[in-house]
Amino acid sequence: MHVWDTATLPARDQMSYWADVVCEAFTPLAPTRDRDHLSRSRSRDGLFGWVRSARLASSNSAEIASCTQRLSHGAAEVRRSPSEEVFVNLQLAGTCRGEQDGRQCVVRPGEFALFDTTHPYTLEFEESGAGHPWHVLSFRIPRDRIVELVPANTRFTARSIADTSGPGAVAANMMKTLWATSPDLGPSTRTTLDNACTQVIADAVSAFAPSVHLDRAGVDDALRVVARRYIAENLSAGSIPAEAAARHVGVSVRRLHQLFAAEGTTFGSVVRETRLREVARSLTNEADTRPIADIAAAWGFYDGPHLSRLFRERFGCTPSEYRAGHRRAR
């Protein structure tokens, strides 16, 4: 369990600390508080907020409380994201106005909504009555796990799902229960319940979020998910030939390249990006004390200068600077 709390700092340092906290615990986010936010907030000098975060299995869970503010995950933050994930935010107190993919939603206590880190989004949190902080339970789930469980082309982002009945109630109750009991669970039980929670969230999304008619785009999305998973599972093997990936997906090599070209990228770029994200993930893992060269080799990079150049282009710093910066943040 990791815990962050701005109350330990003087007011002048709380905003910058909070900016580091939300990025460290969740995904790159830019917090802002304008004059209107301050006028509606209990925290006018400094910023009140705390986060408690704990790993489940492939997912991560967190409890957050803070004051009125806007959190933005813009184009720059999308580029800096070390992994592709979906956040499921269950509102416990206060409200959240979310916007993504041209949709807007208001998430009230007892409701939850999903947001995809591969696209820009904004979250505007409002304190509850009498200046009490907003309060959220948030689950961070690998994006491919959600995508493979919901019907193709389901528009699942920025839509409020209530906990009043049916799949929504099951999902919300399971999130609360898993968060409350996870410290007492063994690894195998935690993994089983983590997978089950993701499934019921996907069931709730499928029940409440509209889907468009399954068309070629939906098929292409599914094929790309399979191809990306094959890449992720074979990084440590070294070279990942496009021929092998195409054979696994069940398409021609030409079709495989067309799938990624439709997203403005290439198969080789996706392989390289996936390697870089895994290197970045290892560098932020305090338990991973291997030299950077060993981490790089484990994810298919055998040329140190080449890795440093690509890493700087992607994250704006060298691997050693990235590791040192995250260690200081903790």
Salt bridges, closest charged atoms under 4 A:
GLU24 OE1 - HIS326 ND1 3.02
GLU24 OE2 - ARG330 NH2 3.17
ASP34 OD1 - HIS37 ND1 3.17
ASP36 OD2 - ARG40 NH1 2.10
GLU63 OE1 - ARG52 NH1 3.61
GLU63 OE2 - HIS135 NE2 2.62
GLU77 OE2 - ARG80 NH1 3.96
GLU84 OE2 - ARG228 NH1 3.71
GLU84 OE2 - ARG277 NH1 3.22
GLU85 OE2 - ARG140 NE 3.40
ASP101 OD2 - ARG103 NH2 3.83
ASP116 OD2 - ARG143 NE 2.75
GLU124 OE2 - HIS37 NE2 2.68
GLU124 OE1 - ARG70 NH2 3.30
GLU126 OE1 - ARG40 NH2 2.70
ASP144 OD2 - ARG229 NH2 3.50
GLU148 OE1 - ARG229 NH1 2.92
ASP220 OD1 - ARG216 NE 3.48
ASP220 OD1 - ARG255 NH2 2.54
ASP221 OD1 - ARG224 NH2 2.81
GLU263 OE2 - ARG224 NE 3.18
GLU263 OE1 - ARG228 NH2 2.92
GLU273 OE2 - ARG277 NE 2.89
GLU273 OE2 - ARG314 NE 2.75
GLU278 OE1 - ARG281 NE 3.66
GLU286 OE2 - ARG330 NE 3.68
ASP288 OD2 - ARG290 NH2 2.75
GLU313 OE2 - ARG309 NH1 3.15
